[in-house]
Amino acid sequence: MEKTQFENYFKNYYALVFRIAFSELKSHADADDIVQDVFLKLLLYQPAFESTEHEKAWLIRITINQCKDYRKNKWNNSTIGFEHIPESEKAYFKVPHVESDDTLWAVLELKENYRRPLYLFYYEDYSIKEIAALLHIPENTVKTNLKRGREQVKKLLDLSEHKRSQ
């Protein structure tokens, strides 16, 4: 792989890989580590992509798998809740064109099986069929998880709004 080609991949997909890693691990430093690992794999394996969508899907899948492997490591099993994340950390995860940071943080608080489809559907503009292929689950499961995830986000936002009004 030529240096300019690798630089283009990095420039085009760094933000995507980082956002997914951060949404999985909820830590800026850990997300940076995952970004390095993902782009190192890209450099070492140099896969041949059929299209832009194929390369994007490959990077998303590798990022999710790297995050899973990272969490399996016994040294990385300590996690903290979002309420303990400093505001300075949250600033690293700004997503353009997001209506509300509260919505994004509500999505990030969900269980993995609801968070991933919601994130891919709303923030990365993947279709239900594409999400099913990426996550290796049936389309109906994606639809169910999207529905349940939306319901949970609504509850979290309502609860947050209720707390603010008191």
Secondary structure, 3 states (H helix, E strand, C coil): CCHHHHHHHHHHHHHHHHHHHHHHHCCHHHHHHHHHHHHHHHHHHCCCCCCHHHHHHHHHHHHHHHHHHHHHCHHHCCCCCHHHCCHHHHHHHCCCCCCCHHHHHHHHHCCHHHHHHHHHHHHCCCCHHHHHHHHCCCHHHHHHHHHHHHHHHHHHHHHHHHHHHC
